[in-house]
Amino acid sequence: MLKVLVCGAINWDRTLFVDRLPNPGQEIRVNRIASEPGGKGANTAVAAARILGKNSVATIGMLGMDDLAEMHLRILQNEGVHTGLILRSDKVLSGQAYVVVDKEGEDMILTYQAANLAISQDFVQSFEVLAAIEESSIIVVIDPPLDVAASLIINGKSRGKTVVWSPSLLTNYGFSILEQYMRDVDYLILNQQEAISLTSINDGIQACTKISTVVTGKVVVTLGHEGCVLCSSGKGRIIPSPQLSLYGLNVVSTVGAGDTLVGAFAAFKEKGFEDVRALYLANIAAALKTTRVQTRGSPTYDEIQRYARDENSS
């Protein structure tokens, strides 16, 4: 049975690993290149499926009619993600992202959205998508076009579903445009830079508390290796990340860590965990992902449980 429905980008990532990120106009040496599946929507769906199990997660998206699309569909199906709501178009190429990662695991990302921008609001109103919304208990909206995001949020809310929104690039529209949709979501998830951009408050925690005073749902702002903060009605609570060094682990790549957190949080909410516990476990999932090169290096439920037990006993 479908439990979580995710809508967002499906990209093919080409990742360059370097010693440090370049300055404008500077040429640097690339140590290694990786080519692998990515995209916020697909990454999030896979992260949730590795916790909830096969056929419990579906993703809405758009691909071209190219070889990349065929690889995407095969990989997602092998992960147990339902792909029946992924459209294909012969008018656009499948999306791609170009990622640079330094030796500390920090990254910069350039995205060619391509097919990801071709998905339409009309598709959200189709029988297939509305039926999937009805069947699911949690709707996760990542970074589709704004009209698609708005339609999913409105349809999810009107059907009494838990709606999680991580607007990502849509934060470029600014708070005044996004506020009307923020009011209809149960959980708004932002990274620190997005929260700062929306509020002009140069502190992720303060920005989180500010946003939480003007939206009806709860706000989560991720704080990198410091974990995240959960805010409601102007009050915040920090949920820390595990100390990887205690387990002999090092950060390799932060690419996809935020997607892992969103997918894991949705999965743990589906499992019935209260907010703080769900975010605590999602922090563990995101931290473990950073120790792996793969964009979709999200851990399984058993792995997360094992580290959670170790954290509780320490």
C-alpha positions in Angstrom: 0.0 0.0 0.0 1.2 3.5 -0.9 2.2 5.4 2.2 4.4 8.4 1.1 4.0 10.4 -2.2 7.0 12.5 -3.2 7.1 15.1 -6.0 10.4 16.7 -7.1 13.3 16.7 -9.4 14.9 13.6 -11.0 18.4 14.4 -12.2 21.5 12.6 -13.3 24.5 13.8 -11.2 28.0 14.3 -12.5 30.2 14.9 -9.4 33.7 16.3 -9.4 35.8 15.7 -6.3 38.4 18.3 -5.7 40.7 19.4 -2.8 38.9 22.7 -2.5 36.1 24.7 -4.2 37.4 27.1 -6.9 37.3 30.9 -6.7 35.8 32.8 -9.6 38.1 32.4 -12.7 40.3 29.9 -11.0 41.2 26.5 -12.5 41.7 23.6 -10.1 42.5 20.0 -10.5 39.8 17.3 -10.4 40.8 14.2 -8.4 37.9 12.0 -9.4 34.6 12.0 -11.3 31.4 10.1 -10.4 28.3 9.7 -12.5 25.1 8.6 -10.7 21.4 9.2 -10.2 20.2 12.1 -8.1 17.6 14.8 -8.0 15.9 16.0 -4.8 12.6 14.2 -5.5 14.1 10.9 -6.4 16.7 11.1 -3.6 14.0 11.7 -1.0 11.8 8.9 -2.4 14.7 6.4 -2.2 15.6 7.5 1.4 12.0 7.0 2.5 11.7 3.6 0.7 14.8 2.3 2.4 13.0 2.8 5.7 9.5 1.9 4.8 10.1 -0.9 2.4 9.3 -1.6 -1.2 6.1 -0.3 -2.9 5.3 2.0 0.0 6.7 5.2 -1.7 5.8 6.7 -5.1 7.4 9.7 -6.9 5.9 12.2 -9.3 8.3 13.6 -11.8 9.2 14.1 -15.5 11.9 12.6 -17.6 12.9 12.8 -21.3 12.9 10.0 -23.8 16.6 9.5 -23.5 18.9 6.8 -22.1 19.2 8.6 -18.8 15.5 8.2 -18.3 15.7 4.5 -18.8 18.4 4.2 -16.3 16.5 6.3 -13.8 13.3 4.2 -14.0 15.3 0.9 -13.7 17.2 2.1 -10.6 14.1 3.5 -8.9 12.2 0.3 -9.5 15.1 -1.7 -8.1 14.9 0.5 -5.0 11.2 -0.4 -4.6 9.9 3.1 -5.6 6.7 3.1 -7.6 7.4 4.9 -10.9 3.9 4.9 -12.5 3.5 8.6 -11.9 6.7 9.6 -13.7 5.9 11.2 -17.1 8.0 11.1 -20.2 8.4 13.7 -22.9 10.2 13.7 -26.2 10.4 17.5 -26.2 12.9 17.9 -23.4 16.0 16.1 -22.0 16.1 14.5 -18.6 17.5 16.8 -15.9 21.1 16.9 -15.0 23.2 18.3 -12.1 26.9 19.2 -12.0 28.3 18.9 -8.5 31.7 19.9 -7.1 32.7 18.4 -3.7 35.8 19.4 -1.8 37.9 17.3 0.6 35.8 18.5 3.6 32.6 17.2 1.9 31.2 20.7 1.2 29.7 21.2 -2.2 28.4 23.5 -4.9 25.7 22.4 -7.3 24.7 23.6 -10.8 21.4 22.2 -12.0 20.0 21.9 -15.5 16.4 21.4 -14.7 15.2 20.5 -18.2 12.4 17.9 -18.0 11.8 18.7 -14.3 10.3 22.1 -15.3 8.0 20.5 -17.9 5.6 18.9 -15.4 2.3 20.7 -15.3 -0.4 21.5 -12.8 -2.9 19.7 -15.0 -1.1 16.4 -14.3 -1.5 17.0 -10.5 -5.3 17.2 -11.2 -5.3 13.9 -13.1 -7.2 10.9 -11.8 -3.9 9.0 -11.3 -2.3 11.6 -9.1 -5.4 12.4 -7.1 -5.9 8.7 -6.4 -2.3 8.5 -5.2 -2.8 11.5 -2.9 -6.0 9.8 -1.6 -4.1 6.6 -0.9 -1.1 8.1 0.7 -0.9 9.4 4.3 2.1 11.8 3.7 2.7 14.1 0.8 6.2 15.4 0.3 6.7 18.3 -2.0 10.3 19.2 -2.8 11.2 21.3 -5.8 8.7 21.1 -8.7 7.5 24.3 -10.4 5.6 26.6 -8.0 2.2 26.0 -9.5 2.7 22.2 -9.2 3.9 22.5 -5.7 0.9 24.7 -4.8 -1.6 22.3 -6.3 -0.1 19.3 -4.5 -0.1 21.2 -1.2 -3.8 22.3 -1.6 -5.0 18.9 -2.7 -3.1 17.2 0.1 -4.4 19.6 2.7 -8.0 19.4 1.5 -7.8 15.6 1.8 -6.5 15.7 5.4 -3.0 14.4 4.5 0.2 15.3 6.3 2.0 17.7 3.9 5.8 18.2 4.1 7.2 21.0 1.9 10.9 21.6 1.3 10.8 24.5 -1.3 14.5 24.5 -2.0 15.1 26.7 -5.1 11.5 28.0 -4.8 12.7 30.1 -1.9 14.1 32.5 -4.6 10.5 33.7 -5.0 10.7 35.2 -1.6 8.6 35.0 1.5 5.7 37.2 0.3 5.0 34.8 -2.6 5.5 31.6 -0.7 3.7 32.5 2.5 0.2 31.6 1.3 1.3 28.1 0.6 3.4 27.8 3.7 0.2 28.2 5.7 -1.3 25.0 4.3 1.6 22.7 5.1 2.2 20.7 8.3 6.0 20.8 8.1 8.1 23.4 6.3 11.7 22.1 5.9 14.5 24.6 4.9 18.2 24.6 5.1 20.0 27.3 7.0 20.8 29.4 3.9 17.2 29.2 2.6 15.8 30.3 6.0 18.2 33.2 6.1 17.3 34.2 2.5 13.6 34.2 3.3 13.9 36.3 6.5 17.1 38.4 6.1 18.0 37.2 9.6 21.6 36.0 9.5 21.1 33.1 11.9 19.3 29.8 11.1 17.8 29.3 14.5 16.4 32.8 14.7 15.1 32.6 11.2 13.3 29.4 12.0 11.6 30.9 15.1 10.6 34.0 13.0 9.0 32.0 10.2 7.2 29.8 12.8 5.4 32.9 14.1 3.6 33.5 10.8 2.8 30.0 9.6 0.4 27.5 11.1 2.5 24.4 10.8 5.9 23.5 12.2 9.2 24.7 10.7 12.4 22.7 10.5 15.7 24.3 9.6 18.7 22.1 9.1 22.0 23.3 10.6 24.6 21.1 8.8 26.7 19.1 11.3 24.9 20.7 14.2 21.7 18.9 13.4 18.4 20.9 13.0 16.0 23.1 14.9 12.3 22.4 15.2 10.2 25.6 15.6 6.5 26.2 16.4 4.8 29.4 17.4 8.1 31.3 17.9 9.7 28.6 20.1 12.5 26.3 18.9 14.2 23.1 20.0 17.5 21.9 18.6 17.9 18.3 17.7 21.6 17.5 17.4 23.3 15.2 14.9 25.4 12.2 16.0 29.2 12.8 16.4 30.5 10.7 13.5 34.1 10.8 14.9 32.9 8.6 17.8 32.3 5.8 15.3 35.5 6.4 13.3 33.5 7.9 10.4 34.4 11.0 8.4 32.3 13.3 6.2 32.9 12.5 2.5 30.1 14.3 0.7 27.2 16.4 1.9 25.4 16.1 -1.4 22.0 14.6 -0.9 22.1 14.8 3.0 19.2 17.2 3.1 17.1 15.0 0.8 17.9 12.1 3.1 16.7 14.0 6.1 13.4 14.9 4.4 12.8 11.4 3.2 13.7 9.8 6.5 11.6 12.3 8.5 8.5 11.6 6.3 9.1 7.8 6.7 9.4 8.0 10.5 6.3 10.2 10.8 4.5 7.5 8.7 5.7 5.0 11.2 4.1 7.0 14.0 7.1 8.6 15.7 6.5 12.0 17.3 8.3 15.0 15.8 11.5 15.2 17.9 12.1 11.4 17.7 11.5 11.4 14.0 13.9 14.3 13.5 16.5 12.7 15.8 16.4 9.5 13.6 16.4 11.6 10.4 19.5 13.4 11.6 21.2 10.1 12.0 20.2 9.1 8.5 21.5 12.4 7.1 24.8 12.1 9.0 25.4 8.6 7.8 24.7 9.7 4.2 27.5 12.3 4.5 30.0 9.5 5.1 29.2 8.0 1.7 30.2 9.3 -1.8 26.9 8.4 -3.4 24.2 11.1 -3.7 21.7 8.5 -2.7 23.9 7.0 0.1 20.9 7.1 2.5 21.0 4.2 5.1 18.5 1.5 5.7 16.1 1.3 8.6 18.3 -1.3 10.4 21.4 0.9 10.0 19.7 3.9 11.5 18.3 1.8 14.4 21.7 0.4 15.2 23.3 3.9 15.4 20.3 5.2 17.4 20.8 2.4 20.0 24.5 3.3 20.2 23.7 6.9 20.7 21.2 6.1 23.5 23.7 3.9 25.3 26.5 6.4 25.2 
